[in-house]
Amino acid sequence: MANSENEKILRKMADAFKELAATVNSQTADMEVAPFSRACSLVSPLFGCLGIAFKFAEMDYVAKVGDLAEASKSIATLKVMLDRDIEGNCVRKAGSHTRNLLRVKRGLDMVRVLFEQILATEGDSLKDPASKAYAQVFAPHHGWAIRKAVAAGMYALPTKAQLMKKLNEDEASARIQMQHYVAASSSVILYIDKLFLSRELGIDW
């Protein structure tokens, strides 16, 4: 039986992203694919806790993180990964590591905005925070059918209290870990955006 410490999803997420942020902020080391994909995999359970509204995001995210984890066996850094796809002229092709990285980054960003909104709102409902996070990060890239399905799923979101229970957290500790994740993931997301923009790949596709 797993003890409660093992199940502290938010703490694991926050700690992993703090380590990634330290790498990014040191400006001496390139982001390695292996620790990045490991940190991203720790976010996956959170999508599962949000229920049907984010089922599509969970499935897509888990598959893309799996691809990056596989890539990490033969590719050392995110920079090398992008440059290989550029050389192979397959950056925008479905299934390319670069395209998958962009999708994973969007998942990280959605969680970041969700946590910001949870920290900024009172009450027990997640509908507003989740709707704002979805509208800001995912909606511009989704067709009408997915947006409609997500809107319907928002009514089945857990409450904040239910989410905390699923995450095995009390509100005070959860807020601290959410703040850590927001700060650390912001640095990581910015780093990935800069990687794409420095290679003139764009980030809106």
Secondary structure by P-SEA (a helix, b strand, c coil): cccccccaaaaaaaaaaaaaaaaaaaccccccaaaaaaaaaaaaaaaaaacccaaaaaaaaaaaaaaaaaaaaccccaaaaaaaaaaaccccccccaaaaaaaaaaaaaaaaaaaaaaaacccccaaaaaaaaaaacccccccaaaaaaaaaaccccccaaaaaaaacccaaaaaaaaaaaaaaaaaaaaaaaaaaaaacccccc
